[in-house]
Amino acid sequence: MSSSNPLLLPELRQMIASNDAEEMRVFCSALHPASTSEFLSSLEAGEIWTILLEVDATLRAEIFSYFDEDLQVQIIESCPREEIAKLIEEMPSDDRVDVLEEVEQDAVDEILPLMSTEEREDVELLRSYEDDACGAEMSSDFIRLHEGMTVGQAIAEIGAQTHLMETVYYLYVLDDAERLVGIVSAKDLLRRINRQDEPIEGFMKSKGTLVTVDANDRREEAIRLVEKYDFVAIPVVDCDGKMLGVITHDDVLDAAVEELVENAHMSAAVDPLGDETYLDANLWTLARKRFMWLAILLFGAITTAIILKFFNDVTEQIVWLVAFLPMVVSSGGNCGGQAATLVVTALATDEISLDDWKRIAKRETAMGAILGGLMAICGYVNAILIYAFGEGSVSFVDLLIVPLAVFCVVFISNLVGALLPLLFKKMRLDPALMSNPFVAGLSDALGTFVYLWLALLLIMPFAAA
Amino acid sequence: MSSSNPLLLPELRQMIASNDAEEMRVFCSALHPASTSEFLSSLEAGEIWTILLEVDATLRAEIFSYFDEDLQVQIIESCPREEIAKLIEEMPSDDRVDVLEEVEQDAVDEILPLMSTEEREDVELLRSYEDDACGAEMSSDFIRLHEGMTVGQAIAEIGAQTHLMETVYYLYVLDDAERLVGIVSAKDLLRRINRQDEPIEGFMKSKGTLVTVDANDRREEAIRLVEKYDFVAIPVVDCDGKMLGVITHDDVLDAAVEELVENAHMSAAVDPLGDETYLDANLWTLARKRFMWLAILLFGAITTAIILKFFNDVTEQIVWLVAFLPMVVSSGGNCGGQAATLVVTALATDEISLDDWKRIAKRETAMGAILGGLMAICGYVNAILIYAFGEGSVSFVDLLIVPLAVFCVVFISNLVGALLPLLFKKMRLDPALMSNPFVAGLSDALGTFVYLWLALLLIMPFAAA
């Protein structure tokens, strides 16, 4: 999506005022459509439409496709229905479904009947799929071939089939029941340009080498396959093998970025924003999404408060213990958060699977011992520097409680942080829910308990004496 | 990268034992190369090479390109140098540079001289760029045209230029100094298949509509442009406008995923793993990367310990205060972490820029007040439930210190979490360095100070009396 660029605003307004159709046409075709849309975005919806009406329908749809979704919705809702219906017919079939989701229902109900039956049915098919299903991401604009065709006939079809914008790179061979039986790449076709009579069956990819997704598969599956095979587009079929559409490389890139951003948000305990951007999201909606998780995390803090109340006697008698409480618990929280993030991202990018749990457990046991040991040494040095000298000093032996607690808490938090995302995945929950603040909360409660319990066992008997 | 699949292991071993060349050829061409590589991966390097030698060089390179990098390195290091040099000549120019980085220098020094001069120079050019520069990601295999060509001549060039694997979708028009002057899309060429004498100049994209990256630009720039314009490939030029190569959609997808995973790791205070995966990374290397940040974060904990020592008198006299210390600081840490993650991901996906800082500050001031207020109410309810009744109860008025501190800490941490990534960006540091544990550490120290200082001001005077 492009942002707006007010650089040419006065010139554009002038152009509209003077109603110079030729100049508008030249302006719209001089730059890449993405740049044209950037300049136009600084105008009002009505002004933009005045300019766009001067260019041909294909370019108009292309420029329109680069506007921010908010602006697209505004134009669709405010401009003449008949012209908008034509615009929507020209749009890539996946994009128009996305934007129509945001347009008010009254406007949609008026626009859809003005579209051709075929295009309207296409919109309705795509709208019938779940938001994160492959069917909702696909475009139904692709080039169809028949099995018996030759190179020459295939090339002629490219000219004949007009809605080919998204997928000229692959041509799809369907049988009479519209089932996908082969894929011809534009590359292979171009290489055979001088052998027009060669049948496509000889070089098309067929049966064993076809890779498809089901329209009801989650879009992660399409991302995974496109990453694995480096496809420009992947075909979407229904349960009978009938070909419904294609998901193209640009949609996969957008979806992959969206998935990873959602993961990052969940890892920081923010409910995913969905289609909204950070700055455009409604303040109250965002506050609700953030508060929901903060409130859940508060339960961890309550547990910690109760543990601290329970150990009241210990902290009352050995006041210096309190100084190192944040160090003990945050060491565990930071280390557990690292482990959780490493496992969550490795799961998200298919580097590891549930079957690797034993290897991960073994690895993180060793890692916890190493990091726990190193952190314990640091913790002991700090404890000595802060409390072993001067007024109210504490003995070196008593201070050993700090490294002991740090080691235990780091070791346990690290293992818990690494394994809980796997458990969540096993339970078919999103592993990213095992968010870092959640790990930190667990490790606050756990760390507080371990630290004060060790003190109760090891120091209190002597302190009381 | 594909993983290994041992399903056909016995059959493959049998095939090698019986030395059945025809069967090996059939096996290698029956499936998609990515799937073939998955089955082959379960064999030893030497066995794989025996099978691959039976297929033609192009398919061999394609199957090879889908192996894990570790296996690629193993094969390159262990198989006959002359054959390997030929294999590397056939590989996409960006991929071979990546894998040669990992091969031991002795082997590289022996292999490079066996390659053709042209291919060797190409390897050396790509190796001269920084790891995260566009020049290191690009492939120098693209189809070159001249300005005066016709449709027919352009189509003939596709057949003539053999190394066109990566970029048949665009053809690049260069002038005599090899500067990029136009781009012809395969789509536009195919549509004009029956007008072979039409000059390409009439329909190629030229001057104002060309979008390129500089070889020294960081790869984020290529990702941004491909996301914006939905390109299948973007041309890479040097400072004189000379065309050096292209970055293709699959490389952009891989790079975008890698960038976001690096971001996620940094946000959890893990130094990026680079090319290594979580399970393959050396335990000690990973331990070092994790410990480095844990040690830095420890300084936050030391500050907190010193603050707590400073307020010793307060916690000694009003022991119940300690119970709510974790709640106060973790509320701030969680809220600040949310704000930091939202801003860091919005920066990474170009939703916001530095110029938006005023809007962000205003927004997060309101957000901090809302969330601070809500969390304060929750905190007060908890404080009352835990400490207002039964033995050692505390007055409702004294407990007001808890919501007061929660509000201040949440408000400040939220604003700091949102603005520090922007400050880091302004200082040309990576905003993701403003990691969530770092925000949590700041908010531990800050929260502890605010909480105990408020207690010193508001409760101590009366407690002492």
Interface residues (C-beta under 8 A of the other chain):
Chain A: M1 S2 A30 L31 H32 A34 S35 I155 A156 I158 G159 L164 V168 Y169 A186 K187 L189 L190 R191 I193 N194 K205 G208 T209 V211 V226 E227 K228 Y229 D230 V232 H249 D250 V252 L253 D254 A256 V257 L260 V261 N263 A264 H265 S267 A268 A269 V270 T277 Y278 L279 L283 W284 L286 A287 R290 F291 W293 L294 A295 L297 L298 G300 A301 I302 T304 A305 I306 L308 K309 N312 T315 E316 V319 W320 V322 A323 F324 L325 P326 M327 V329 S330 S331 G333 N334 C335 G337 Q338 A340 T341 L342 V343 V344 T345 A346 A348 T349 E351 I352 D356 R359 I360 R363 A366 M367 I370 L371 L374 M375 C378 G379 N382 I386 Y387 G392 N436 P437 A440 G441 D444 T448
Chain B: S2 A30 L31 H32 A34 S35 I155 I158 G159 L164 V168 Y169 A186 K187 L189 L190 R191 I193 N194 K205 G208 T209 V211 V226 E227 K228 Y229 D230 V232 H249 D250 V252 L253 D254 A256 V257 L260 V261 N263 A264 H265 S267 A268 A269 V270 T277 Y278 L279 L283 W284 L286 A287 R290 F291 W293 L294 A295 L297 L298 G300 A301 I302 T304 A305 I306 L308 K309 N312 T315 E316 V319 W320 V322 A323 F324 L325 P326 M327 V329 S330 S331 G333 N334 C335 G337 Q338 A340 T341 L342 V343 V344 T345 A346 A348 T349 E351 I352 D356 R359 I360 R363 A366 M367 I370 L371 L374 M375 C378 G379 N382 I386 Y387 G392 N436 P437 A440 G441 D444 T448
